[in-house]
Structure formats: C-alpha cells, structure tokens
C-alpha cells in the first residue's frame, strides 16, 4: 500500500559536477538550495544582491550586472539612518553612503564575472505580487520599511513574467552561450498576500514558466513547489510558522535535486565532503587529548586528499 504520491522528475541532460560553476538568484528558498551546494563544496554563488522574490526585479539586477551598469547616487536613498537601494535586499543597506555605493558596485563586477563563467544558472521565483514605487513608477525588490502609501501593489500578468524570464535567458546567453538554466518555484507560501492570492501568484509563475520552457532546450524546471505541496503534504514538514519548509523538507527536496541534477560520478566525493563537514563540526570534551589530536590529524589528511583532487575546494 502506498501512502504518498511521487512527483516524476526528468533527469537533467546538463548534469552538475565539481567542475561546474553555478550562480543562483531568487527567493529565500534559493538560499536553502545554495547553502546545500555550498555545504558540499560545489562552486556556487547565491543571491549576491540578497533575496529577491519577483521576476521583474530579478531581470533588472541581472541585466544591470551583465551590462555593468554601476549604481550612482540617484539609485540610492537615505531612510531610518541608513542608505538603501530599491533594487537590492535590505541586508546590504549601510549607514555610510560611500561604503554602500562601493559595495554595490563591487557586487556588480563580481556578479558579471560569475554570470559569464557560469555553467548553470538557478533561478527561484517567489511571487507574482510586486510593489511599485509611485514616485518613480518602478517595481522594487524591497520596500525597506518605507511607508506603504508610497507604493502600489500589483499582480504581474503571465505575459509580463514570461517576457521578463525570456529577457533574463537571452541576456545571459549573449555573454555566455554555454549556460544552462534551472528554474523552480519557491515552496514558501506568501500568506501576507492572502492564501487565495498566494495561489493565484504561484499559478501565474507556473504558467509563465510552462510557456517559456516549451520554447527552449537550454532551460529545465525542477518541481520544488510541487514536491512540497504533494509529496510532503503534511504540516510536520513545515517550520513553526507553518509557511516555510523545515529542515526535513529542505533535505528531502535537496535529495530529489541531487539525484536528478548532479552527476552520479560525484556522489562518492560528496559523501567524503559530508564526512569532513560533520567531523569539522565535532566539539571535543578535551581538545588537548591524544585521541582528539589524532582525530584532527586524520581530518587534515582527508581534507588534503580532496583538495589535491579539487584545488578549488576550501574547507
């Protein structure tokens, strides 16, 4: 007897291995997957400009990076004792204006490099709901706690989302024709929009992606949203807020991703990396004991053996 449905996942034709260069943009779930890739020591850069939920803002910051359109004073503003930018997450905000601009423009340069070198670009879409700044008539990535009356909330159409995603793919392929794309929809429910509104939002993202993927061979869809909604259809797989997937769910979705998007030849190395990571987090009762010193020496030998094979790995 079966007590769970299984979402079929087509194995990728563009498998990730330890020579791959990955860049990932999008919602907080992009960080969950990015953290997993980083934990297993794949070469990955995740959300250089912080969490970005909507496709229009993703398009804007990705194209800015590709074209090296550096930020200037007109792109930032001062609010609540710090400088902010509507195109990036508030975690980058800074009380020092000069430092803020310098940091943003350094990110433009490094992101440009990562996009041009990437073998895989992972994009996680969070919502179709956007906030438009009334004065500038521009959709923002983050409101930075600016009073709500300065914005109007809108729902992106399927056509607008598809056009935005097409622009992202086309712009990246101009500078990096070898890059392959993996799209997914975040399984996090945006309850503040309303539960009906969240479903409408996700359906717009899903329809736009379905239409985009039917017209391209360089892009794939990983069903993280569908896995969460169907295979993990139980509140025991949610965090305390009952909206975000908990660690068990994240680990399960990662397992599904790795089985279908990572080359099997790397599984043995991933297991070695896992053992090293677990051993590195070990906290001894007596750091000066002979047994712990021996343990540390063995750990260093294991690290050295992997780094000799993969010099780009850093532990």
Order of alpha helices (4+ residues) and beta strands (2+ residues): beta-alpha-beta-alpha-beta-beta-alpha-beta-beta-beta-beta-alpha-beta-alpha-beta-alpha-alpha-alpha
